[in-house]
Amino acid sequence: MEKFGKSQPVKRVEDVRFLTGAGRYVDDIAPENALHVAVLRSPVAHGTITALDLDGARSADGVHLVLTLDDLKDAGIDTAMNATVVTNRDGSKGAAPVRTMLAGKRVRFVGEPIAVIVADTREQARDALELIELDIDDLPAKTDLGPGGQLIHDEAPENRAFDWDMGDEEATREAFETAAHTVALDVVDNRIIANSMEPRGCYAEWDGTRLHLSYGGQGVWGVKTQLSEKLGLEPENVRVTNPDVGGGFGMKAMAYPEYFAVAHAARVLGRPVRWMSDRTEAMLSDNHGRDLTSLAELAFDADLRITAYRVRTRCNLGAYNSQFGQPIQTQLFSRVLTGVYDIQTTWLQVEGYYTNTTQVDAYRGAGRPEAIYVLERVMDRAARELGVDPWELRRRNFIRPEAFPYGTATGETYDVGDFDKVLKRAAAEAEADGYGARKSADAARGLLRGQGLCYYIESILGDPSEGAKVEFCEDGTVNLYVGTQSNGQGHETVFAQFLADQTGIPADRIRVVQGDSDLIAQGGGTGGSRSVTVQTTATLATVDVMVEAFTPYLAEKMGVDEGAVVFDDETFRAPGSNLTPTMLETAEMARADGRMELLSHEARAKLPGRSYPNGAHVAEVVIDPETGETRVDRYTVVDDFGNLINPMLAEGQVHGGVVQGIGQAITEHVVHDADGQLLTATFMDYALPRAADVPMIEFSSEPVPSTANLMGMKGCGEAGTVGALAAVANAVQDALWDRGVRQADMPFTPLKVWELLRDESVAAE
């Protein structure tokens, strides 16, 4: 039996329904008789609630229920939202102030939920919101990233949530003291909003015994566990489902207060209850991403090889710890801290701070894009200050192929890699030799051209184990049950394709079943670029179970010893027998013989180690100095994803990730005013990248098969974003360098770039 997929660019089967309006998203499938929810949210960033009169809302037309924090507590609900904290440098735990599902006496960010109204229609629920009398005594809002300001939580003096580090501080200090060269750069990684195409939403049903919550998310099992624990229900009495999901990007990987409130309302009323966010509500309440500043320093010897790397970071957590917020810029950042370079002396220190803003959590890449952005920006600065070509500086410091498996200073073990081979391919594909001519041609037209390089590496994350189940149905089709959850990546295509490759079952006869805790007992969900690698490993294990189960049955049919039966080339066969049944034919035979136990097979598998996708991104930008407009003109990616199951889907993931990186670098930026009001709460103010902002993206694969899984794969879901940020930023810095601009930080909006150029021009006069 083949151990690898055929790497065919199969078209996505799910796109037919998505593009013809036949997708089944939460708001499409909510019961028609469901009641509607509207949420009263804080209009101020920080304050004490002095009055909350709900009488008018409770008596409004169509209103069935109004919930506050006290109502949830009176019902015996554990109202504390889950959050993970890290261990500080001194061994203590990071601050763990409780965030309740609804605000109590104090509000801490604009958009924080205070009360929930349930009514017959959405319009009635929203009208009732207007009848609530809410008075809040304002407190000063803290929006700056650093210590001090109005105290947000008693548990966090100076508003510092944690002080974490990794590495050897003393050895790193000594390496800097003896270095031939040192380079330092301040790096700003701006805050963004995920803005998935489908906003968050959910509905809940209660039949008197069991709760069913359906929501747009990245997996059902974590939310199922939390619903069970917090609502006091037995796990078997909670069912959670994810239907079609229109984008997640990490933002939909965790539980939110609305899910618990909707579930409780359904129990109280004995009626289905639904909620769907609108866009501004999403911008206020969805977890944001990034928002950190770092001082990055590199030490070099006389041959320009890195001897030490030091990073000191401050990250913004928002008003509370979100579910994964504290580990993002600490543990996950550190996974790829030293990138693809041979650096064994390093120290990372991270301080987290609370501000009166929306929580910050995972966004495509979750810590890995942030780490690579810092490293690749300071590598580019080092090349400029040391007078060496940025391509050569990277090449000189690469981990050599013969050094793998390579143990990093932060405890990771990179399994394989040939970074120089990938970089050479990138130079050829990007036509790097012609850059000088392109730059001169633009200069003749009064334009500035810059080229930026980023060589990234990332680690796949999440649960390393997964299960799969194959069920042969009476109609001749096959159900493949998976523990991951598609958010638009094409899982239905790639999982069916892989099972077809391994078994000969036609892909159009395979139905992928996902996102239902009643049908799939355990799963790791989707996130951390884990899905295809971990899920296909489980599928491969299940195929082995199927072959093992069918072999004795067929041996009896064929009249041969079990050891003579083999499965290869999509059929079973044995010397001396004319029977050569396929998997489907074998299942039909077993059904006819009443061998029903042979119609369902399942297995779990665990990856022996992580895989480490890596690659080179080359961006070229053109800037009009008269207007500050920055345009990404050329973009080239050469990735090492190991063996590809479906190259078309992998390229699609890269394209989407690169566009999100370009968006953060060029157009997207969250802005709060001094009072903590979100000024970018609509698409009139928050600029997602448009088609005109993105060039054709050239993608090539230069694989070095991973040794960390049987398929030789490396995850690809987040790689595009991990590499794009620094590639674009370095290109902008390159374009501005000769005009005297030495500090250029995202986002590179026309106004910002124009001001950078103007400030340097004025300074030169």
LUMMI-942534 format. One record per residue (C-alpha): x, y, z; residue number from 1; residue in one letter. Coordinates in steps of 0.5 Angstrom, whole numbers, plus 500, padded with zeros to 3 digits. Each point is the difference from the previous one (the first is absolute). Layout:
N
R u v w seq type
R X Y Z NUM A
...
END
This chain:
765
R u v w seq type
R 500 500 500 1 M
R 503 507 498 2 E
R 502 504 506 3 K
R 499 507 497 4 F
R 495 503 496 5 G
R 500 501 493 6 K
R 501 508 500 7 S
R 495 502 495 8 Q
R 497 507 500 9 P
R 493 497 501 10 V
R 495 506 499 11 K
R 496 501 507 12 R
R 493 497 500 13 V
R 497 504 505 14 E
R 501 506 496 15 D
R 494 499 496 16 V
R 495 501 506 17 R
R 504 506 502 18 F
R 500 503 494 19 L
R 493 499 498 20 T
R 497 502 507 21 G
R 499 493 502 22 A
R 504 501 506 23 G
R 497 498 507 24 R
R 503 505 505 25 Y
R 497 501 507 26 V
R 495 505 498 27 D
R 498 496 494 28 D
R 498 494 505 29 I
R 497 503 506 30 A
R 493 498 502 31 P
R 495 504 497 32 E
R 496 501 506 33 N
R 507 502 504 34 A
R 500 506 504 35 L
R 505 506 499 36 H
R 505 503 504 37 V
R 503 507 501 38 A
R 505 501 504 39 V
R 501 507 504 40 L
R 507 502 500 41 R
R 504 505 504 42 S
R 501 507 496 43 P
R 506 502 504 44 V
R 507 496 501 45 A
R 500 501 508 46 H
R 495 502 505 47 G
R 496 497 506 48 T
R 493 499 498 49 I
R 495 504 505 50 T
R 493 498 497 51 A
R 498 495 496 52 L
R 492 500 499 53 D
R 497 494 496 54 L
R 493 501 502 55 D
R 498 504 493 56 G
R 504 494 496 57 A
R 497 495 504 58 R
R 493 502 498 59 S
R 501 502 493 60 A
R 496 497 494 61 D
R 503 493 499 62 G
R 505 499 505 63 V
R 500 494 504 64 H
R 506 500 504 65 L
R 506 505 502 66 V
R 506 498 503 67 L
R 505 503 505 68 T
R 506 497 503 69 L
R 496 499 507 70 D
R 495 496 496 71 D
R 506 496 497 72 L
R 502 499 507 73 K
R 494 499 503 74 D
R 499 494 495 75 A
R 506 497 503 76 G
R 504 501 494 77 I
R 508 501 501 78 D
R 500 506 496 79 T
R 508 501 500 80 A
R 503 499 493 81 M
R 506 496 499 82 N
R 507 502 499 83 A
R 507 498 500 84 T
R 505 503 504 85 V
R 508 499 499 86 V
R 505 500 506 87 T
R 504 506 501 88 N
R 507 501 501 89 R
R 500 499 507 90 D
R 496 494 500 91 G
R 493 503 502 92 S
R 494 499 495 93 K
R 498 506 496 94 G
R 494 504 502 95 A
R 494 497 499 96 A
R 494 505 502 97 P
R 493 497 498 98 V
R 496 502 494 99 R
R 493 498 501 100 T
R 496 498 494 101 M
R 496 507 501 102 L
R 502 506 504 103 A
R 499 501 507 104 G
R 501 507 504 105 K
R 506 502 495 106 R
R 501 500 492 107 V
R 507 500 497 108 R
R 499 501 493 109 F
R 496 503 495 110 V
R 495 494 498 111 G
R 500 496 506 112 E
R 494 496 501 113 P
R 495 502 506 114 I
R 494 497 498 115 A
R 496 496 495 116 V
R 493 501 498 117 I
R 496 494 496 118 V
R 494 502 496 119 A
R 496 497 495 120 D
R 503 504 494 121 T
R 507 503 500 122 R
R 497 507 499 123 E
R 496 499 506 124 Q
R 506 498 504 125 A
R 504 506 497 126 R
R 494 505 502 127 D
R 500 497 507 128 A
R 508 502 501 129 L
R 498 507 499 130 E
R 495 500 506 131 L
R 506 498 505 132 I
R 502 506 504 133 E
R 507 499 501 134 L
R 505 505 504 135 D
R 507 499 501 136 I
R 505 504 503 137 D
R 506 501 496 138 D
R 507 498 502 139 L
R 506 502 496 140 P
R 502 495 495 141 A
R 506 497 499 142 K
R 502 499 493 143 T
R 508 501 500 144 D
R 504 493 500 145 L
R 504 501 506 146 G
R 500 500 507 147 P
R 496 505 504 148 G
R 493 504 499 149 G
R 493 498 503 150 Q
R 501 494 503 151 L
R 495 495 497 152 I
R 501 494 504 153 H
R 502 499 507 154 D
R 504 494 499 155 E
R 504 504 495 156 A
R 504 505 503 157 P
R 502 505 495 158 E
R 496 497 495 159 N
R 505 495 499 160 R
R 497 493 499 161 A
R 507 496 499 162 F
R 507 500 500 163 D
R 503 494 496 164 W
R 507 498 497 165 D
R 503 494 497 166 M
R 507 499 498 167 G
R 507 502 504 168 D
R 500 507 501 169 E
R 507 500 503 170 E
R 503 496 494 171 A
R 497 505 496 172 T
R 502 506 503 173 R
R 507 498 500 174 E
R 500 498 493 175 A
R 498 507 498 176 F
R 505 503 504 177 E
R 505 496 496 178 T
R 497 501 493 179 A
R 504 503 494 180 A
R 493 503 498 181 H
R 493 501 503 182 T
R 494 503 497 183 V
R 494 502 503 184 A
R 493 501 498 185 L
R 493 502 503 186 D
R 494 497 496 187 V
R 493 501 501 188 V
R 495 495 498 189 D
R 493 503 499 190 N
R 493 498 503 191 R
R 495 497 495 192 I
R 493 497 500 193 I
R 499 493 497 194 A
R 494 502 496 195 N
R 498 493 497 196 S
R 495 501 495 197 M
R 495 496 504 198 E
R 499 504 507 199 P
R 499 496 506 200 R
R 494 497 502 201 G
R 496 494 503 202 C
R 493 497 502 203 Y
R 498 495 505 204 A
R 495 495 501 205 E
R 498 497 507 206 W
R 495 494 500 207 D
R 499 499 507 208 G
R 506 496 501 209 T
R 506 501 495 210 R
R 503 507 498 211 L
R 502 501 492 212 H
R 504 506 499 213 L
R 502 501 492 214 S
R 505 506 499 215 Y
R 505 502 495 216 G
R 507 498 503 217 G
R 506 496 499 218 Q
R 498 493 504 219 G
R 494 498 504 220 V
R 504 496 506 221 W
R 503 506 504 222 G
R 493 504 500 223 V
R 496 493 502 224 K
R 505 499 506 225 T
R 499 508 502 226 Q
R 492 500 499 227 L
R 500 493 504 228 S
R 504 503 506 229 E
R 497 507 500 230 K
R 493 498 499 231 L
R 500 494 505 232 G
R 498 495 495 233 L
R 503 493 499 234 E
R 504 500 494 235 P
R 496 495 496 236 E
R 494 505 501 237 N
R 504 505 496 238 V
R 500 500 492 239 R
R 505 505 496 240 V
R 500 501 493 241 T
R 503 504 495 242 N
R 497 500 493 243 P
R 503 504 494 244 D
R 505 505 503 245 V
R 502 506 496 246 G
R 507 502 503 247 G
R 503 499 507 248 G
R 507 502 499 249 F
R 501 498 508 250 G
R 495 505 502 251 M
R 494 495 500 252 K
R 505 495 504 253 A
R 497 502 507 254 M
R 494 500 504 255 A
R 496 507 500 256 Y
R 495 503 505 257 P
R 494 500 495 258 E
R 501 492 499 259 Y
R 498 499 508 260 F
R 495 505 500 261 A
R 496 498 494 262 V
R 501 493 503 263 A
R 497 502 507 264 H
R 494 504 496 265 A
R 498 493 496 266 A
R 500 496 507 267 R
R 496 505 504 268 V
R 495 502 494 269 L
R 500 493 497 270 G
R 500 503 493 271 R
R 506 500 495 272 P
R 504 507 501 273 V
R 504 503 495 274 R
R 505 505 499 275 W
R 504 503 494 276 M
R 505 506 501 277 S
R 500 506 495 278 D
R 507 502 498 279 R
R 501 506 504 280 T
R 498 496 506 281 E
R 505 495 498 282 A
R 505 505 499 283 M
R 499 502 508 284 L
R 499 493 503 285 S
R 504 495 495 286 D
R 507 499 503 287 N
R 505 504 497 288 H
R 507 498 497 289 G
R 508 502 501 290 R
R 501 507 504 291 D
R 507 500 502 292 L
R 507 503 500 293 T
R 506 497 501 294 S
R 508 502 500 295 L
R 504 495 496 296 A
R 507 500 501 297 E
R 505 496 496 298 L
R 507 498 501 299 A
R 505 498 495 300 F
R 508 498 500 301 D
R 505 503 495 302 A
R 497 495 494 303 D
R 493 503 501 304 L
R 497 493 503 305 R
R 495 501 506 306 I
R 503 499 507 307 T
R 494 502 504 308 A
R 493 502 499 309 Y
R 496 504 505 310 R
R 493 503 500 311 V
R 496 504 505 312 R
R 492 500 499 313 T
R 494 504 502 314 R
R 494 497 498 315 C
R 492 502 501 316 N
R 495 495 503 317 L
R 495 505 500 318 G
R 495 501 506 319 A
R 500 492 502 320 Y
R 504 494 499 321 N
R 497 497 494 322 S
R 500 492 499 323 Q
R 507 499 497 324 F
R 502 508 501 325 G
R 506 499 505 326 Q
R 503 494 496 327 P
R 500 503 493 328 I
R 506 505 501 329 Q
R 504 496 505 330 T
R 500 492 498 331 Q
R 497 501 493 332 L
R 505 505 498 333 F
R 506 497 503 334 S
R 498 493 496 335 R
R 504 504 494 336 V
R 504 505 504 337 L
R 506 499 496 338 T
R 497 498 493 339 G
R 504 497 495 340 V
R 507 502 503 341 Y
R 505 497 504 342 D
R 499 503 507 343 I
R 502 497 506 344 Q
R 500 506 505 345 T
R 494 504 501 346 T
R 495 503 505 347 W
R 493 502 499 348 L
R 496 504 505 349 Q
R 493 502 499 350 V
R 496 504 505 351 E
R 492 500 499 352 G
R 496 506 501 353 Y
R 492 501 501 354 Y
R 497 506 497 355 T
R 493 502 499 356 N
R 499 497 493 357 T
R 497 494 497 358 T
R 504 493 502 359 Q
R 506 498 495 360 V
R 500 493 499 361 D
R 502 495 494 362 A
R 500 503 493 363 Y
R 503 496 494 364 R
R 507 497 502 365 G
R 499 502 508 366 A
R 507 502 502 367 G
R 504 497 494 368 R
R 498 506 496 369 P
R 502 505 505 370 E
R 507 496 502 371 A
R 502 500 492 372 I
R 498 507 499 373 Y
R 504 502 506 374 V
R 506 496 498 375 L
R 500 501 492 376 E
R 499 508 501 377 R
R 506 500 504 378 V
R 504 496 496 379 M
R 499 505 494 380 D
R 502 505 504 381 R
R 506 497 502 382 A
R 502 499 493 383 A
R 499 507 498 384 R
R 504 502 506 385 E
R 506 495 499 386 L
R 500 501 493 387 G
R 498 493 497 388 V
R 495 498 495 389 D
R 494 498 504 390 P
R 500 493 496 391 W
R 507 499 502 392 E
R 499 501 507 393 L
R 494 495 501 394 R
R 504 495 496 395 R
R 506 501 504 396 R
R 496 498 507 397 N
R 496 495 497 398 F
R 500 493 504 399 I
R 503 495 495 400 R
R 497 494 497 401 P
R 505 496 504 402 E
R 498 502 507 403 A
R 493 497 500 404 F
R 496 498 504 405 P
R 502 507 503 406 Y
R 499 502 507 407 G
R 498 507 501 408 T
R 502 504 506 409 A
R 493 501 502 410 T
R 499 492 500 411 G
R 497 499 493 412 E
R 502 494 496 413 T
R 500 502 493 414 Y
R 500 493 496 415 D
R 502 502 493 416 V
R 502 506 496 417 G
R 504 503 494 418 D
R 499 507 500 419 F
R 506 502 495 420 D
R 496 496 495 421 K
R 494 503 501 422 V
R 503 507 500 423 L
R 503 499 494 424 K
R 494 498 496 425 R
R 496 506 503 426 A
R 506 505 497 427 A
R 499 496 493 428 A
R 492 501 501 429 E
R 500 507 502 430 A
R 505 502 494 431 E
R 504 503 506 432 A
R 506 501 495 433 D
R 495 505 496 434 G
R 498 504 506 435 Y
R 505 506 499 436 G
R 498 501 493 437 A
R 492 500 503 438 R
R 503 505 505 439 K
R 503 505 495 440 S
R 494 500 496 441 A
R 495 502 505 442 D
R 505 505 503 443 A
R 500 503 493 444 A
R 493 501 501 445 R
R 500 503 506 446 G
R 498 494 504 447 L
R 504 496 506 448 L
R 501 492 499 449 R
R 502 496 506 450 G
R 501 492 501 451 Q
R 499 497 506 452 G
R 502 493 502 453 L
R 497 495 506 454 C
R 503 493 501 455 Y
R 495 497 505 456 Y
R 499 494 504 457 I
R 494 498 504 458 E
R 498 494 504 459 S
R 493 496 499 460 I
R 496 501 507 461 L
R 494 497 504 462 G
R 499 493 502 463 D
R 505 495 496 464 P
R 494 494 501 465 S
R 494 499 496 466 E
R 495 495 498 467 G
R 496 498 493 468 A
R 495 495 499 469 K
R 497 497 494 470 V
R 493 498 499 471 E
R 498 496 494 472 F
R 492 502 499 473 C
R 495 496 497 474 E
R 499 504 493 475 D
R 508 499 498 476 G
R 502 506 503 477 T
R 505 501 506 478 V
R 501 505 506 479 N
R 506 502 502 480 L
R 500 503 507 481 Y
R 505 505 502 482 V
R 502 504 506 483 G
R 502 506 497 484 T
R 496 506 497 485 Q
R 500 503 493 486 S
R 499 508 501 487 N
R 501 500 492 488 G
R 506 497 499 489 Q
R 498 494 495 490 G
R 500 495 505 491 H
R 494 496 497 492 E
R 504 499 494 493 T
R 507 499 503 494 V
R 498 495 505 495 F
R 495 496 495 496 A
R 506 500 495 497 Q
R 505 497 505 498 F
R 495 495 502 499 L
R 499 498 492 500 A
R 507 500 499 501 D
R 501 495 505 502 Q
R 494 495 499 503 T
R 498 501 493 504 G
R 493 502 502 505 I
R 498 506 495 506 P
R 501 507 503 507 A
R 493 501 498 508 D
R 497 495 504 509 R
R 503 502 507 510 I
R 496 505 504 511 R
R 505 504 506 512 V
R 496 501 506 513 V
R 503 505 505 514 Q
R 498 504 506 515 G
R 495 496 504 516 D
R 501 498 507 517 S
R 495 495 499 518 D
R 503 496 494 519 L
R 507 501 502 520 I
R 502 499 507 521 A
R 507 504 500 522 Q
R 504 504 496 523 G
R 505 506 500 524 G
R 496 505 495 525 G
R 504 504 495 526 T
R 505 505 502 527 G
R 508 501 500 528 G
R 501 497 493 529 S
R 498 493 503 530 R
R 494 498 496 531 S
R 502 496 494 532 V
R 507 497 503 533 T
R 496 497 506 534 V
R 494 498 497 535 Q
R 503 496 494 536 T
R 505 497 505 537 T
R 493 497 504 538 A
R 497 499 493 539 T
R 506 495 498 540 L
R 500 497 507 541 A
R 492 498 498 542 T
R 502 498 494 543 V
R 505 495 503 544 D
R 494 498 505 545 V
R 495 499 494 546 M
R 505 495 496 547 V
R 502 496 506 548 E
R 492 499 502 549 A
R 499 498 492 550 F
R 506 495 500 551 T
R 497 494 504 552 P
R 493 501 497 553 Y
R 503 500 493 554 L
R 505 495 501 555 A
R 494 495 502 556 E
R 496 502 493 557 K
R 506 499 496 558 M
R 502 494 504 559 G
R 507 502 501 560 V
R 504 501 506 561 D
R 500 507 503 562 E
R 507 502 499 563 G
R 499 499 492 564 A
R 495 505 500 565 V
R 503 507 498 566 V
R 496 507 499 567 F
R 504 504 494 568 D
R 498 504 494 569 D
R 493 501 503 570 E
R 498 493 500 571 T
R 501 494 505 572 F
R 503 493 496 573 R
R 503 494 502 574 A
R 504 495 496 575 P
R 496 494 498 576 G
R 493 504 500 577 S
R 497 504 495 578 N
R 496 504 505 579 L
R 503 507 499 580 T
R 495 505 504 581 P
R 500 507 501 582 T
R 499 503 507 583 M
R 493 502 498 584 L
R 499 493 497 585 E
R 503 497 507 586 T
R 495 504 504 587 A
R 494 498 496 588 E
R 502 493 500 589 M
R 500 500 508 590 A
R 494 504 500 591 R
R 496 494 496 592 A
R 503 495 505 593 D
R 498 504 506 594 G
R 507 502 502 595 R
R 498 507 503 596 M
R 506 500 504 597 E
R 504 501 494 598 L
R 496 506 497 599 L
R 503 505 505 600 S
R 508 501 502 601 H
R 503 505 504 602 E
R 507 502 503 603 A
R 504 505 503 604 R
R 507 502 499 605 A
R 505 505 503 606 K
R 506 504 496 607 L
R 507 498 503 608 P
R 502 507 499 609 G
R 498 507 497 610 R
R 502 502 493 611 S
R 503 507 498 612 Y
R 497 503 494 613 P
R 505 505 497 614 N
R 501 504 494 615 G
R 502 507 497 616 A
R 496 506 498 617 H
R 502 505 496 618 V
R 496 507 499 619 A
R 501 506 496 620 E
R 496 506 501 621 V
R 500 506 496 622 V
R 499 507 504 623 I
R 497 507 497 624 D
R 504 505 504 625 P
R 495 505 498 626 E
R 494 497 504 627 T
R 503 494 504 628 G
R 496 495 497 629 E
R 504 493 500 630 T
R 498 495 495 631 R
R 503 492 501 632 V
R 502 499 493 633 D
R 503 493 500 634 R
R 499 495 505 635 Y
R 504 493 499 636 T
R 500 494 505 637 V
R 504 494 500 638 V
R 497 495 506 639 D
R 503 494 503 640 D
R 494 496 502 641 F
R 502 493 499 642 G
R 496 496 496 643 N
R 494 503 498 644 L
R 493 496 499 645 I
R 496 505 496 646 N
R 505 506 498 647 P
R 494 504 497 648 M
R 497 500 507 649 L
R 507 502 503 650 A
R 501 506 495 651 E
R 493 502 502 652 G
R 502 500 507 653 Q
R 507 504 499 654 V
R 496 505 496 655 H
R 495 502 505 656 G
R 505 500 506 657 G
R 505 505 495 658 V
R 494 504 499 659 V
R 498 501 508 660 Q
R 508 501 501 661 G
R 499 506 494 662 I
R 494 502 504 663 G
R 503 501 506 664 Q
R 506 503 497 665 A
R 497 505 495 666 I
R 493 502 502 667 T
R 497 497 507 668 E
R 501 503 507 669 H
R 496 500 506 670 V
R 499 507 503 671 V
R 498 502 507 672 H
R 499 508 502 673 D
R 502 502 507 674 A
R 494 498 503 675 D
R 500 493 497 676 G
R 495 501 495 677 Q
R 501 495 494 678 L
R 501 505 494 679 L
R 501 494 495 680 T
R 493 497 501 681 A
R 497 499 493 682 T
R 503 499 493 683 F
R 500 507 499 684 M
R 505 501 505 685 D
R 504 493 500 686 Y
R 503 499 493 687 A
R 500 493 498 688 L
R 504 498 494 689 P
R 497 501 493 690 R
R 501 496 494 691 A
R 504 506 498 692 A
R 505 500 506 693 D
R 502 493 498 694 V
R 505 498 494 695 P
R 500 493 497 696 M
R 503 496 505 697 I
R 506 495 497 698 E
R 500 493 504 699 F
R 505 495 499 700 S
R 501 494 504 701 S
R 507 497 502 702 E
R 499 494 505 703 P
R 504 497 505 704 V
R 496 494 503 705 P
R 499 501 507 706 S
R 502 494 504 707 T
R 495 502 506 708 A
R 494 496 496 709 N
R 499 494 495 710 L
R 497 505 495 711 M
R 507 504 500 712 G
R 495 506 501 713 M
R 501 507 503 714 K
R 494 504 502 715 G
R 498 506 495 716 C
R 494 504 503 717 G
R 504 506 503 718 E
R 506 500 496 719 A
R 498 505 495 720 G
R 499 505 506 721 T
R 506 498 504 722 V
R 504 502 494 723 G
R 497 506 497 724 A
R 500 505 506 725 L
R 508 501 500 726 A
R 500 499 492 727 A
R 496 506 499 728 V
R 502 504 505 729 A
R 508 499 498 730 N
R 498 502 493 731 A
R 497 507 503 732 V
R 506 501 504 733 Q
R 504 499 494 734 D
R 497 505 496 735 A
R 500 505 505 736 L
R 507 499 502 737 W
R 504 504 495 738 D
R 495 506 502 739 R
R 502 500 507 740 G
R 495 496 503 741 V
R 503 495 506 742 R
R 494 498 504 743 Q
R 494 498 496 744 A
R 494 496 503 745 D
R 494 497 498 746 M
R 494 502 497 747 P
R 503 503 494 748 F
R 494 505 499 749 T
R 501 505 495 750 P
R 500 506 505 751 L
R 505 496 505 752 K
R 505 499 494 753 V
R 499 507 497 754 W
R 501 503 507 755 E
R 506 495 501 756 L
R 503 503 493 757 L
R 498 507 502 758 R
R 503 500 507 759 D
R 507 498 497 760 E
R 500 505 495 761 S
R 498 505 505 762 V
R 506 498 504 763 A
R 505 500 494 764 A
R 498 507 498 765 E
END
